[in-house]
């Protein structure tokens, strides 16, 4: 899975550049606040496709349809998630399946 360049933001963590992207519009389940917000990260300067990191947060998507409040995803949150994923074994420049990092502990879905 490759991350599109359009709408992706650049971040540098420990001297390495990454691109990250958050969906502008929530999925159906995120819109109802049944599932938490997610964002994707990939190595910015990799010559070929690498492993994409998908991070599941503990916050509802800010554009959910039921008005549930949440916190915006900040670049500092993305940097912490990248560092955590690297410690857990994510290798962004190697090929392979998507690496999932679940940080959703404490998320309570809407009824």
C-alpha positions in Angstrom: 0.0 0.0 0.0 1.6 3.3 -1.1 0.7 6.6 0.5 -0.3 9.2 -2.1 1.7 12.4 -2.1 -1.3 14.7 -2.4 -2.4 15.8 1.0 0.6 14.1 2.7 2.6 16.1 5.2 6.4 15.8 5.7 7.9 15.1 9.1 11.5 14.5 10.1 12.2 12.1 13.0 15.8 11.4 14.1 17.1 12.8 10.8 14.9 10.6 8.6 12.1 12.1 6.5 8.6 10.5 6.5 5.3 11.4 4.9 2.1 11.1 6.9 -1.5 11.5 6.0 -4.8 11.6 7.9 -8.1 11.0 6.0 -10.0 14.3 5.7 -13.4 12.6 5.7 -14.1 9.8 8.2 -15.0 6.3 7.1 -18.5 5.2 7.9 -17.5 3.6 11.2 -15.3 6.6 12.1 -18.2 9.0 11.3 -20.4 7.2 13.8 -17.5 7.1 16.3 -17.6 3.4 16.4 -13.9 3.1 15.5 -11.0 5.5 16.3 -9.1 7.8 14.0 -6.2 6.4 12.0 -3.3 7.8 10.0 -0.7 6.4 7.7 3.1 7.0 7.6 5.7 6.0 5.1 9.4 6.7 4.4 9.6 9.9 2.3 12.8 9.2 0.3 12.6 5.5 -0.3 13.4 4.6 -3.9 10.8 1.9 -4.0 7.7 0.9 -2.1 8.4 0.3 1.5 6.2 -0.8 4.4 3.5 1.5 5.3 2.7 2.2 9.0 -1.0 2.5 10.0 -1.5 4.0 13.4 -4.8 3.6 15.2 -5.3 6.4 17.8 -7.4 6.6 20.9 -9.4 9.6 19.6 -12.5 9.8 17.5 -12.1 11.4 14.0 -12.6 15.1 14.4 -15.2 15.1 11.5 -17.4 12.5 13.1 -21.1 12.9 12.4 -22.4 12.7 16.0 -20.4 15.6 17.4 -18.1 13.6 19.6 -15.1 15.7 20.7 -11.6 14.6 20.2 -8.1 16.0 20.0 -6.4 16.8 16.7 -3.5 14.7 15.5 -0.4 16.8 16.0 3.0 16.3 14.3 4.4 15.6 17.8 1.9 12.7 18.1 3.0 11.4 14.7 6.7 11.6 15.7 6.0 9.6 18.9 4.1 7.0 16.9 6.9 6.7 14.4 9.5 6.2 17.3 7.2 3.7 18.9 6.8 1.7 15.7 10.5 1.7 15.0 11.1 0.2 18.5 8.4 -2.4 17.8 10.2 -3.5 14.6 8.8 -1.4 11.8 11.3 -1.2 8.9 10.0 1.6 6.6 12.4 0.9 3.8 11.9 -2.8 3.4 9.1 -4.4 1.4 6.3 -6.2 3.2 2.9 -6.1 4.6 1.5 -3.0 6.3 2.7 -2.5 9.8 -0.2 -1.8 12.2 0.4 0.1 15.5 -2.6 0.0 17.8 -2.6 2.9 20.3 -6.4 2.7 20.8 -6.4 1.6 24.5 -9.0 3.7 26.2 -11.1 4.5 23.2 -14.8 4.0 23.9 -17.0 3.5 20.9 -20.3 5.4 20.7 -23.4 3.3 21.3 
